[in-house]
Amino acid sequence: MDKYAEQTRQEFEGWEEFYAKPVDEKLDFFKSDGRLFDIIYAQQFDREYLDYFCNLADMIRVMAKTKMGQKKLRHLLPHKRAMLYFVQPSTRTFLSFQNACYILGLSVSEIRGTTTSSEVKGESPEDTIRTFASYVNLIISRHPEAGFAEKMAWVLNQTERPVPVLNGGSGPDQHPTQALLDIYTLEREFSSVGGLDGKKIAMVGDLKRGRTVRSLSYLMKNYKDVTLYFVSPEIFKMKDDIKNFLDKHRIPFYETDDFEGIMPAVDAIYMTRIQNEYSEDPSSEAETHPQFHFKTKHLSMIHPHCVILHPLPRRYEIEVAVDNDPRAAYWRQERCGMWIRAALIAHIFKVGQEIFDEFS
Ligand code: CP
């Protein structure tokens, strides 16, 4: 990444062994006193947590509508400080986490690139993270490298000042809080048709490098009778690790390149863009794959309750005129991110119950 990155990369005894372990075997490491502490993997969320976070997010949302409610929320965590370490571009994840912090009263610091931190002088990423822990109570990271957030959590949890790490996107690997907000959005959008259980969901586009669809697929094990349709060009098919996970948990999935063919059958369509930032030569991926775009002509082909999602940013995967259809949920989806991230932060700092008590 930077001119010093290779020379300053630090070796930690035990890290490689830890990183290589199956995810299920290391989830306890990211807990403290039996509670969620670091959020690194979507697999950390079970159904109980998912329902709890959706309820808590709804309550925060209601409270934030009034001046009095906002004031109460802001008084929950004014003694906490968060660091937003976003060294890969982001609009939504950065802003929704930042505003989630403001809603709960946390102060926020930010670094948005390694060229403006002392990493440009040769400080290692690991020392950089330890420095954050000297000043703040929470680190939220977006990083181009898979495993970086996990390494941060692993390093900090062994220091005298462990600070929770929230993974706001780790390369093409995982985006667990995006999956959380996607679940929240789906549950809200399906509230009049029985919730997410029993639904058929199509994921469309670059499924190979799209971390959002990977993390969301993991969460499907928490829902009854969900069926997935992976719709992509051959070169962007979902990777085997996700397909093996779905097989293991007996979640039916189908792979197809016939997007229009599956449209009438599904309850939700989750669009994604081509993630060519992970290509050795991004300009070599000029093909836009128009047969995997959602256009206004498709609106008459989908179910009246079908929900159209996109983690955004979009390029051309969804025609802009589709935005006017009430089934286009992606603008509501990005706003859901702020509420559910506030719920997550409230839980981590053990003030969730105080919010629930406002409604009892
Ligand atoms: N969905 C998402 O992660 O968007 P940003 O890259 O803008 O944060």
Residues whose N, C-alpha, C, O or C-beta is under 5 A from the ligand:
A	BS01	CP	P89 S90 T91 R92 T93 F94 P311 L312 P313
